[in-house]
Amino acid sequence: MRSARYVIYELLMKMEKGAYSNIALDSVLSSEKLSPEDRRFVSRVFYGVTERKITLDYIITQYSKTPPENLDREVLTVLRMGLYQLMFCDSVPDSAAVNESVKLIKEAGKGKASGFVNGLLRNFIRSGCKYELPEDKISSLSVKYSCREDIVRLLLDGCGEENAVSLLEASFLEGDMTARVNTLKISAEGLMKMISESGGEAVPCGFGPLSSCALEIRSMKSGDLSRSEAYKDGLFHIQDISSQICCLAVAPDENDTVIDVCAAPGGKSFTLSEMMNGKGSIISCELHKNRAVLIEKGAKRLGLHNITAIVSDGRKFNERLPLADKVLCDVPCSGLGVMRGKPEIKYKDPDDFKGLPQIQYDILQNASKYVKSGGVLVYSTCTVNPAENDGVTKRFLESHPDFYGVPFLERYGEPFGGCSVTVFPKHFGSDGFYICKMMKK
């Protein structure tokens, strides 16, 4: 059986080829026979190395004559793992971090580099595991929070320093998982009791409108929420607070017809269905058939029978769709608000984002064609990039005078008060998110 460290090593090597961190980790945890302790260790070190890659490489430059980009991938990966354990894993003795790294580089077929790995890690220990940040502000933030300099600059320019730093700091925080209670099957109190009786812990969400239907799950006996009996029985689905706030903006009534234009993996459709008490009709659209099937499976597990998942391109008008009372347009985006769960986003080239606003505008414009007179249109993203947010909705409202912005949840104070809201981690401990609510005249 492979060691936990070798499992981490292979996962990190896959990441170098462009794998998605959450998908890669979920695949390994479901297939490898690991103890609960090893599962936690694999998750922590894998995510930790991924989210601190720039920091770790910067340290290597201070202790190696060979820059990281000139090192063999295998050597670089093992060094990153060793440095992360020395800096952030208090339960791992320094000697074990070094010795296991030397053992691992040999297992990886690079035994000739074992002396180099051993020497660099021991020199770092002798320095007190410290390093000096660059003096330049952008470079310093980049190294400290392990984020590309051009993304740091984009966040500072678009969000201001306080919001940008709060977002970068949150990218290292694990946070509690938030569960949306399936109120068609159980109450929040009932699910809390069930989790407590099974050896876990859950508390009500701190944001008032969600306190009776959302729980912060701090621990589960199984260690994996998807393996719990409560999950299998369809008593909840995992959904961040910001996504649930987006559904509050939609505010569907029981007998509404709702269209979720870009619905996969289905979380918002599920929440909207529960808000509607399983009544009315929700049409969940998705471009790819396999993702539409994913929505169907989730709805079946939760027992939500008013959801119909279909294959439909968000940018092309679908004449088979009816006019709807509420239309949710949660578009593909750069994902800068969810770096906490997908750390590889911190290393993307911002040039890759430049074409997104036009795609988002095209989807929003097409989605507006499905809205009834007097109906609601909600646009949302999981990014904080103004070009993808206010830039898109302002352009839409200026060119569509039959729509106007509508404030929502304003009685709850910051960040609410207008028709468009950008949620930062500092507000609810949630992901970064943008929501704009509009109504058709």
N, C-alpha and C positions, 0 to 999 in steps of 0.2 A: 504493500500500500504506500502511495506517495505521501511524503511529509507535508504538513500544512504550508511550510515555507516554499516547497517546490510548487505547490498548487498556486500560491501567490505569484511566484516567479513566472509561471506559464501564463497566468492571467495578464500580468503586466506586459509580457512579450506580445500577447494578442492585441493589447491596447496600442502598441506601437504600429500595428497594421491597420488601425482604424476601427477597432471594435467599440461598441457602446458599453460603458462601465456597468450599468445596471443589468443589461441583458447578459453580458459575459459572466458577471458574478452569480446571477440567478441560475444560469445554466449549470455552473459548477456546483453550487450548493445543493441543487436538486439531484445531481448525479454522483457526486463524491460521497463516500462513507466517512464522514467526519464527526468527531465528538462535538457536543455543544460548545465546549471550550475552544476547539479548533475552528469551528464555524465562526465564532465571534472574532478570533484572532485573524483569520483569513479576511473577513469583512473589513476589520479595522485597518490592517496594514495595507491591503489592496487599495481601499479608498484613500487612506492617508497618503500613500506614495503618489497616487494619481492626483490628488488635490494639492500637493506641495512640490510638484516636480520642479518648478522653476527655482524654488528655495533650495531644494536639495542639490540641484545642478550648480547653483551659485556657490554653495559650500564646497563642492568638489573642485571648482576653479581655484579656491583659496588653498587647497591642500594637494593639488595635483599639477604637475608641469604639463600634462596632456589635457587639453580642454574636453569637456563632456562630449562634444560633437565628434571628436576624433577617437573616442573610446569604442571598443566593441559593444554592441547592444547588450550582450549578455553581461559584460562587466559593469556597464553603466546601471543596468537594472538591479544587479546584486548590491552595488554600492548605495543606490537609492534606498533599497530595503534596509540595509544595515544602518545607514544614517537615520532613517525614520525611527527605527527601534531605539537607537541611542537617545534621540531627542524627545520622543513622545510616548514610548512604551515603558512606563515605570515598572511594570511587572516583569520586564525582561532584563536580567542583569547585563551589565556592559560586556562581561566576558562571554556570555552566551550570544549576544548580538554579533560579536566579532567572530567567535568560533563557528557559529552556524552559517555566517556569511562565507567564510573560507570553505566550509564543507559544501555549501551550495554552489559556489563557483566551480568547484571540481565536478559536482553532479551535472553542471551545465556544459561540461566539456571544455572548460577554459582553465584547467589546472595551472597552467603557466602564469596566470594572473593572480594566483592565490597570495603570493607575497605582496603584490601591489595592493590588493584589497585589504589584507591584514594590516599593512603599514599605514594606509590612509585612515582607516577607522581608529587605529590606536593613537595616531597623531591627533585626531579630532577629540578623543577622550582626554588626552593630556592637556589640550587647550581649554578643558572645562566645557566642552561641547558648545562653544560660543563662536559667533561670527559677526563681522561688522557689516551693517547695511550701507548701501551707497549713499552719498550725500544728496544727489539729485532727487527731488521729491517724487517724480514719476517712477524713476528706477527703484527708489526705496520702497514705494508702495507695491511695485511689481514683484520685488523679491520677497517682501514681508508676507504678501497675500498670494504669492505664486500665481500671478495673472499677467498675461501679455501687456506690455507697456501701451500698445495702441488701444487695447480694451480699457485699461485704467484711464487713459486720456478721454476715451469716449464717455465713460461713466462720469468722470469729473465734469466734463463739459455739459453733459446732458442732464445730470441729476444734482449737481452741487457736491461739495466735498463731504458734508455730513451724511447725505444719503448714499453716496458712492462708497464711503468707508464702512457704513453699516451693512451694505450689501456684501462687500468683500469679507468683512469679519464673519458674517453669517455663513459664508461658504465653507467655513471650518466647523460649524456647529452641527451636531447630529440632530438635535431637537427631538421632540416626541412625535410619534406617528399620530396623525389625526384620522379618526374613523367617523364616517358619516353613518349614523344609526339608521337602520332600515325600520322606520317607525310603522311600517305596515305589518311588521312581525313582532317588534319588541320596543319597549320604551328605553330611553337612555339609562334610567335607573335600573331597569331589568338587565340590560347588557353589562352595566357596571358591576352589578352583583354577580352575574355569571362569570365575568372575568376575575373578580376577586376570589370567588369560590374555587376557581381553577388554579389559583396561585399567582395571578397577575395583578396589575394595578392600572386603573383608568380613572380619570377625573373629568368633570364637565369642561367643555371649551369655555374660555374666559370671555369671549365676545358675546354679549347679551343675546342677540337674535339667534345664535347657534347653540346656546347653553342647553337647550332641551333636545337637541338632535345631533350633536357632535361631541366626541370624547377624545381627549388626549390619552393615548395608550402608552403608558410608561414602561410596562413590561408584560410579557405573556409567558406562561410556563413553557410553551413549545419553543419560544425564541423566534419563531417564524409565524407571523400573523396568518399567512395563507394556509398554514397547516392546522390552525386551531379549529375546533368543532364549530365555534360561533361563526367563523368565516365560511366554512363549508356549508353551514345551514342557511347562509344568506342573511345573517343578522346585521351585517355592516359591509361597507366597502371603504377602502383607503382613499382619502381625498383631503388635500391641503385646505386650510382655512380660506385662503384667497380664492380658490376655485369655488368654494361654497358661497362666498360673498358674491361672486359672479352670478350664481344661481339666484341669490336674493335680489339682485338687480333685475333679473328676468321676471321674477315674481309671478309665476303662472297661476291661473285659477284652475279649479277642478275640471271644468269642461272645455278648456282651451285646446286648440290645435297648436302644437309647438313644433318647429323645425330646428334641429341642431345641425348646422351646416357642415361642420368639420368635427365629427363626434368622437372618433376613436381616441382612446380606448373605451370611452363610454361613461366615464365618471359623472360628468355634468348631466347627461341624459338620465342617469340613474337617480341623481339627486332631484332633478326636476320632476321625475315620475313620482318619487316619494312625497314631494311637496304637493303634488296633485292628487294624493291619496289613491294612486293607481288608476285614476279616471282620465277622461279626455283622451288625447292622442299625441304621441311624440314620434316624429319621424327623424331617425338618426342617420345622417348621410355620411358616407365615407368613400374616398376615391378607390381604395383597394378592397377587393372581395374578402381577403383573409382578415382584414381589420374589421370589416362589417360583421364577419362571423364571430370575432372576438367580442363585439358588442352584444350579439345575440346570446352568447354563452354567459356573459355577465348578467344580463337581464334575466335569463333563466335561473341562474343561481339565486338571485335576489327575489325571484317570484314577481317580477314586474311585467305585466302582460299588456300594458298600453304602449310599449315601445316597439316600433318596427324599424329594423336596420336595413338600409338599402345602399346600393352602390351608385354614387352620384358625384360628378365633378363639381366642386364648389365654384369654379370659374365659368361654368357653362349653364345656361338656363335649362332647367328640367321641367318641361311642360306637364309632366305627370304629377308634379308636386302641387298640392292645393295652396290657396292663400292661407296664411297662418295668423293667429292672434299674437304670437310671440316667436321671434326668430333669434337664435343665438348664433353668432358668427365668431367662433373661437379659432382664430387663424394660425397657420404655421408661422413660426417666428424664430428669432435668434436664440431665444431661451436664456437671456442674460439674467432673468429673475430666478432661475432654478439651478444655479451653479452649485448650490448645496447638495443637490441630489445627483447632478450630472457634471462632475468637476472638469471633464474634458472640454466643456464649453469655454473655460478660461483660456484655452490655448487655440481657439479658432481665429482665423484671419478675418478681421472686420470687413475686409473687401467682399467676403462671402455674403455679408448681410445686405449689400447695396441694392440687390435686385428684389429684396423682400417687400419693401413698401408698395411697389407696383402690383405684385402678386396679391398682397393683402387688400389693396384698394379694389382690384378686380373681383375678389371674392366678396367683399363687402357690398360693392355695387350690385353684383348679381343677387346676393342674399336679400337686398332691399326689395327686389321684385316680388318676393314671396310674402311681403308684409301687407296685411289688410289695412284699409283706412282706419285710423285710430289705433293701429297695432303697434307693438314695441319691437325695436331692433337693438340688440346688445352686441357690441364689438368688444373682443377681449384678446389679450395676448399674455404670455408668461415671460415678457421681457420688460425692461425699463428704458429701452432705447426710444427717445422721443420721435425719431423718424418713422418708427413702426407703429407709434401710438397716436399722439396728438397730430402728428404730421399726416396720418392717414384719415383720421376722423374729421379734422378741420377741412381737408380737401373735399371729403365726401359731403359734408354739410354745406359747404360753399357752392357745390355744383348740384345739390339736390334740395332745392328750397321747400319741397314737400315734406322734409324731415327737420326736426328740431331736437336739441338736447333737453334731457329731462333729469333734474337732480334726483338722487336716491340715497337713502339711509342718512340724510343730512343731520338728523337729530342725534346721531352718535358721534358727532364731532370729527376731528382729524382722523383720517385723510378725506372724509366725505364733505360734501358741501356744494359740489357742482355736478354737471352731467358726466364729467370724465374724472377718474380717480386713479392715481398710481399708488399701489400698496407696496411698502417696503418692509423688510423683516423687523424693523424697529417698532412697527405698529402693532402687530399681533404675533410676532415670532414666526411668521409665515413666509412663503416664497414671495419674491417680487412679482407684481401682477398689475395689469392695466385693464380698466373697464370703462366703457363709454355707453351710456344708455340714451337711446333716441326714440322718438315717436313719430309716426306718420300722421300728417294732418288729416 
